[in-house]
Amino acid sequence: ELWAAVEPILRAASDRRSFSSMGLRAAPSQEVAPAVSSKPQSAGGPRSVETLEVTSRQSPSQDADAQLASPAAWKWRICVAPVRAGTVRAGAFDPAGDTAVAIGPTGLVRWEGSTWTRLPVGPELDAKSVRGLVWLKAGELMVFGARGMAVHLVPGGGMEAWDLPDKEVTFLGAHVDPQGATVTMVGERPARKAVRGGGQATTMGTIAQFARGKLTLLTDATSSARLRGVTRLRAGVVVACGDWGGIVRLEMGVPEHVGSVCGGHLHAIASLGDAGAVTVGAGGHALSLSPRLQAQLEAVQTTRDLLALAVDPAGVAWSGSAQARLLRRTAGSWVRMSGELGLQSSVVALWAAPRTVRAICDDGAVIEGVVA
């Protein structure tokens, strides 16, 4: 209610003043629109140097039901109590959101409503090397991580390691195309040359693509020190995000550095129904990307690191952060929907439907929000 009262005043003020963008860089072929941020600043000074306009990239129908956009309409509960810090490194809900699989240093576990149960895996899967997992198709997972790990896994069943000749690669993010035919993975590898405009870095971004389990592309994004998330836009272009706000486009097998759209590390990116995308990251950074990858910084009601993304069937984006906060993208702003849950953990995986949201935290806690 407070946000609904304040936002019109901020927008009215922005209409009467002229602002210019600061500290935002992009490739010459890309434009970054000047704007104004309505994010409140701490007493210690501005949270970031970017000053960007808050604009909506959601269709009016996505917020037709005002009830869904109101934090007061949502009721939150902890479905599974925390186990201990570091229990979960990565997790993924099934498409229906009824079950989830997670992995940590001690192995693979499954959630089905009330508790975690351990799943048997062979000794060839090094759980300590896993950095993420994603559903390949119904009942099948893709597990990825350090030393070129790319494993096709059937929980409770067998596994198949996909061959990657370069074992120096660490995969940090993955995107699976419909039907699981093509998997795109991004991450890092030891740097062989200067990155980020001539500076030196110990790592550089890397991109790999597999088609039906066979490696079809392995290329370096030398302009980035590290890539953390990847998605595919409606038009078919693969877009990755990473350290220092880096955005990389992959088209026809060639990576192109689009620009550094903010000063923080970007952890996740997801495609939206309007053919654009959203990306989130450290310090509460959240940006929308147009189909041409023009960037707009959006207002966010937290300064905690945003770590996970999910888009519900209606095209509404949700994000999970440190300190177990859940935020909904409403009219170009990220509104905090969850109250204080008494958790200090970080959200590592999300599932969203229009009236239900679930999250997995790194201490094993599972959170659920529903519209009352």
Secondary structure, DSSP 8 states (H G I E B T S, - for coil): -HHHHHHHHHHHHHHTS-----S----TT------------BTTB-S-S--------S-GGGGS-TTTT-GGGEEEEEEE----TTS-SEEEE-TTSS-EEEEETTEEEEE-SS-EEEE---TTS-GGGEEEEEEEETTEEEEEETTTEEEEE-TTS-EEE---S-TT-EEEEEEE-GGG-EEEEEEEEE-SS-BTTTB--SEEEEEEEEETTEEEEEEEETT-S-EEEEEE-TTS-EEEEEGGGEEEEEETTEEEEEEE-SSS-EEEEEE-TTS-EEEEEGGG-EEEE-TT--EEE-EES--S-EEEEEE-TTS-EEEEEGGG-EEEEETTEEEE-----S----EEEEEEETTEEEEEETTS-EEEEEE-
